[in-house]
Amino acid sequence: MKKEITVGAAELKWDLETGEVLFDGGDVVFFWTSAMETFFDTIREITGAEATDLVLETTGFRQGIVVGEGFRELKNIDASNVVEWISNTYAPAGWGKVEIVEMDIEQYTFTMHIQDDWEFKMNQLNHKGTKGIFVPSHYAGVLTGLFGQNFWYRTIRYQNDEQPYSIVEYYPSDVTVQQNIRELARRQEDKQIRQLEEMVDEKTQMLQKLVRELSSPVIPVLEGIIVVPMIGSYDEDRTEDLINNTLTELPRHKAEFLLLDLTGLNRHISEHTAQLIDKLAAAARLLGTETILVGVSPELAMIITRTMQDLSKFEALQSLQHGIYYALGRSGRSISQKNK
């Protein structure tokens, strides 16, 4: 059974046997507004709001081009009859009321009033209040297809409870959806780069904190005796961390002797390192703590005596064990071995 009806300027035909529905000769399908809401919400949930807006804008525009080009060939639509055609074609299709209220033929600019379109109704479901994107961009595509030059749009006012319709201006433009896609890709890339930079900065700060903690440990070995191993080279930051951490721990452990273990310095010892040791020892002395250098290899001893006379005033011993024995002896203590 076949049915047909003319509504406005549109011809609708149904073939109930084949399930075919034609709108002005083209296959169409009907969707409930609530179904479209689910479709759009799913896209937004998966891709995010910004990407969804671009997808809807691009899709609406490209679909409009298809419609505009098709009707230009079928019905010879031009500036003389576009006002009547656009109103009589889209209203029967459930796109609400649309009117071209202003048109400048010389400048090819148009102003439309769009009222109660399906996207507006969809956005009103559950009181979401999302602003229309698909429908305005669709009409930009329609004008592009009809007149053979690129149009874009600017929404002057959105329909809401106080305003009965949206006002949208259309004008020739060099802006293309491809440019918008590239701009979004660049924004997303920049966003990812910023996120990666923030992650790197965070990890770097954590690593620096860990390095500071590991590079200036204070190790209590016996009552009144602590050991501070010096490893690698010392820049300004490491120097400050070492001094601050050591001077904080000396009173807490009631240290009488500070053993600076130079084993890890190897060839990294320099004039700056010597100044660091001298400064640390002087500060420790003010707190009542004597500084002893341990882990001094013959090679390191030669370097110290040859280039850094300031360190020759400290008691220097070959190993940490010797340093501990020396500190115990100075404090009147010793380590006794149990008889086997």
C-alpha positions in Angstrom: 0.0 0.0 0.0 1.4 3.4 -1.0 0.5 6.7 0.4 1.7 10.2 -0.5 1.0 13.7 0.7 2.3 17.2 0.0 3.1 19.4 3.0 4.3 22.9 2.2 6.8 22.4 -0.7 7.7 18.9 0.3 6.3 15.6 -1.1 6.2 12.7 1.3 5.6 9.2 0.1 5.2 5.9 2.0 5.3 2.4 0.7 4.0 0.2 3.5 4.9 -3.0 1.7 8.6 -2.2 1.3 8.9 0.1 4.3 10.3 2.9 2.0 9.7 6.5 3.0 10.6 9.3 0.6 10.9 13.0 1.2 11.1 15.0 -2.0 12.3 11.8 -3.7 15.0 11.0 -1.2 15.0 8.1 1.3 14.4 9.3 4.9 14.1 7.8 8.3 12.3 9.1 11.4 13.8 9.3 14.8 12.2 10.2 18.1 13.8 13.3 19.7 14.6 11.3 22.8 16.4 8.7 20.7 18.6 11.5 19.2 19.3 12.7 22.7 20.7 9.3 23.6 22.8 9.3 20.4 24.3 12.7 21.1 24.8 12.0 24.8 26.7 8.8 23.9 29.0 10.7 21.6 29.6 13.4 24.3 30.3 10.7 27.0 32.9 9.0 24.8 34.7 11.9 23.1 34.1 14.8 25.6 32.2 18.0 25.2 34.7 19.9 23.0 35.2 17.1 20.5 31.4 16.4 20.5 30.6 20.1 19.6 33.0 19.9 16.7 31.6 16.6 15.5 28.1 18.0 15.6 29.0 21.2 13.9 31.0 19.5 11.2 28.4 16.8 10.5 25.6 19.4 10.4 27.5 21.6 8.0 28.4 18.7 5.7 24.9 17.3 5.7 23.7 20.8 4.8 26.0 20.9 1.8 24.5 17.7 0.5 20.9 19.1 0.9 21.8 22.4 -0.7 23.5 20.9 -3.7 20.7 18.5 -4.2 17.9 21.0 -4.1 19.9 23.5 -6.2 19.9 20.9 -9.0 16.3 19.6 -8.5 14.4 22.8 -8.0 16.7 25.6 -9.2 16.9 27.3 -5.8 18.6 30.7 -5.9 18.5 34.0 -4.1 15.1 34.8 -5.6 13.3 31.8 -4.0 15.5 30.6 -1.2 13.4 32.4 1.5 10.2 30.6 0.6 11.9 27.3 -0.1 13.8 27.0 3.2 10.7 27.7 5.3 8.4 25.3 3.3 11.0 22.5 3.1 12.3 22.2 6.7 9.0 22.8 8.6 7.4 19.6 7.2 10.5 17.6 8.1 10.1 18.4 11.8 13.0 20.9 11.9 10.8 23.6 13.5 10.0 27.0 12.1 12.8 28.7 10.2 12.6 32.1 8.4 15.1 34.2 6.5 14.2 37.6 7.9 17.0 39.6 6.4 19.0 39.1 3.2 21.7 41.2 1.5 22.1 39.9 -2.1 25.2 41.9 -2.8 27.0 40.8 0.4 25.4 37.4 0.5 24.5 37.7 4.1 21.4 36.2 5.7 19.7 36.4 9.1 17.5 33.6 10.2 15.0 33.1 13.0 15.1 29.4 14.1 12.3 28.4 16.5 11.5 25.0 18.2 13.8 23.0 16.0 14.4 19.4 17.0 17.9 20.1 18.5 16.4 22.7 20.8 13.6 20.3 21.9 16.2 17.6 22.4 18.4 19.9 24.6 15.3 20.8 26.7 14.9 17.2 27.7 16.0 16.7 31.3 16.6 20.5 31.4 20.1 20.2 30.1 20.1 23.6 28.5 22.8 22.7 25.9 23.1 25.3 23.2 22.3 24.3 19.6 25.2 23.6 17.2 24.0 21.0 14.7 21.0 22.9 13.3 22.7 26.4 12.8 25.8 24.8 11.2 23.5 22.7 9.0 21.9 25.8 7.5 25.4 27.2 6.8 26.1 24.0 4.8 22.7 24.4 3.0 23.7 28.0 1.9 27.1 26.7 0.9 25.6 24.0 -1.3 23.0 26.3 -2.8 25.3 29.2 -3.7 28.6 27.4 -4.3 30.7 29.4 -1.9 31.6 28.7 1.7 29.3 30.2 4.4 29.7 30.2 8.1 27.5 31.4 10.9 27.3 33.4 14.2 24.5 32.8 16.7 23.4 36.2 18.0 20.8 34.9 20.4 19.7 31.5 21.6 16.1 30.5 22.1 15.2 30.1 25.8 12.3 30.7 28.2 12.5 34.4 27.6 13.4 34.4 23.9 11.0 32.7 21.5 13.6 31.9 18.8 17.3 31.9 18.0 18.8 34.6 15.8 21.6 33.4 13.5 23.6 35.3 11.0 25.2 33.7 7.9 27.9 35.2 5.9 30.6 34.2 3.3 33.8 33.0 5.1 37.2 31.5 4.6 36.8 29.4 7.7 36.2 25.8 6.9 35.3 22.8 9.1 38.7 21.3 8.1 40.4 24.3 9.8 38.2 23.8 12.9 39.2 20.1 13.0 42.9 21.0 12.8 42.5 23.6 15.5 40.8 21.2 17.8 43.6 18.6 17.1 46.2 21.3 18.0 44.4 22.3 21.1 44.1 18.6 22.2 47.7 18.1 21.4 48.7 21.2 23.4 46.6 20.0 26.3 48.2 16.5 26.2 51.7 18.2 26.1 50.8 20.4 29.1 49.5 17.3 31.0 52.7 15.4 30.2 54.8 18.4 31.2 52.9 18.6 34.5 53.5 14.9 35.0 57.2 15.2 34.2 57.5 18.2 36.6 55.7 16.3 39.3 57.9 13.2 38.9 61.0 15.4 38.7 60.1 17.1 41.9 59.5 13.7 43.6 62.8 12.4 42.2 64.7 15.5 43.3 63.2 15.2 46.8 64.2 11.5 46.9 67.7 12.4 45.7 68.0 15.0 48.3 67.0 12.6 51.0 69.3 9.9 49.8 72.2 12.2 49.0 72.5 13.7 52.5 71.6 10.9 54.9 72.5 11.2 58.6 73.3 7.8 60.1 73.6 7.3 63.9 76.0 4.5 64.6 76.6 4.7 68.3 75.5 7.0 71.1 76.9 10.5 70.3 78.4 9.4 67.0 76.8 10.0 63.6 78.1 9.3 60.1 77.3 11.4 57.0 78.5 9.8 53.8 79.4 12.2 51.0 78.8 10.9 47.5 79.5 12.4 44.1 79.8 16.1 43.4 78.0 18.9 45.2 76.3 21.8 43.6 74.7 24.7 45.4 71.4 22.8 46.0 73.0 19.6 47.3 75.4 21.7 49.5 72.5 23.5 51.1 70.6 20.3 51.6 73.6 18.5 53.2 74.3 21.4 55.6 70.7 21.9 56.6 69.9 18.3 57.1 73.1 17.6 59.1 72.8 20.6 61.4 69.1 19.6 62.1 70.0 16.1 63.0 73.1 16.9 65.2 71.1 18.2 68.2 68.5 15.5 67.8 71.0 12.8 68.2 73.1 14.7 70.8 76.1 14.1 68.6 79.6 14.6 70.0 81.4 13.4 66.8 80.5 13.9 63.2 82.2 11.4 60.9 82.2 12.7 57.3 82.7 9.6 55.1 84.6 10.7 51.9 84.7 7.3 50.4 82.1 8.1 47.7 83.8 11.3 46.7 86.7 9.6 44.9 87.9 12.1 42.3 84.9 14.4 42.7 86.6 16.4 45.5 87.2 20.0 44.5 87.8 23.3 46.1 84.0 23.8 46.4 83.8 20.5 48.2 86.6 21.5 50.6 84.8 24.7 51.3 81.6 22.7 52.0 83.4 20.4 54.5 85.0 23.4 56.2 81.7 25.3 56.4 79.9 22.2 57.7 82.6 21.5 60.3 82.6 25.1 61.5 78.8 25.0 62.0 79.0 21.6 63.8 81.7 23.0 66.1 79.3 25.7 67.2 76.9 23.0 68.2 79.6 21.2 70.2 80.3 18.5 67.7 83.8 17.6 66.5 84.2 16.6 62.8 86.4 13.7 61.7 87.2 12.8 58.1 87.0 9.1 57.3 87.3 7.0 54.1 90.4 8.9 53.1 92.3 6.8 50.5 96.0 7.4 49.8 95.0 9.0 46.5 92.5 11.3 48.1 95.0 12.2 50.8 97.5 13.3 48.1 94.8 15.5 46.5 93.9 17.1 49.8 97.4 17.8 50.9 98.4 19.1 47.5 95.5 21.4 46.7 93.3 21.9 49.8 95.3 22.9 52.8 92.2 23.9 54.6 91.3 20.2 55.2 94.6 19.3 56.7 93.5 20.7 60.0 90.9 17.9 60.4 91.6 14.5 61.9 91.6 12.2 58.8 91.4 8.4 59.0 91.5 5.7 56.4 88.2 3.9 57.1 84.9 4.4 58.9 85.9 1.7 61.4 89.0 3.6 62.4 86.9 6.7 62.7 84.5 5.0 65.1 87.3 3.6 67.2 88.9 7.1 67.3 85.7 8.8 68.4 85.1 6.1 71.1 88.6 6.6 72.4 88.2 10.4 72.5 85.0 9.9 74.6 86.7 7.4 76.9 84.8 4.4 75.5 85.9 1.2 73.6 84.4 -1.8 72.0 85.0 -5.0 73.8 84.9 -8.4 72.2 83.2 -11.3 74.0 85.3 -14.4 74.6 84.5 -17.3 72.4 
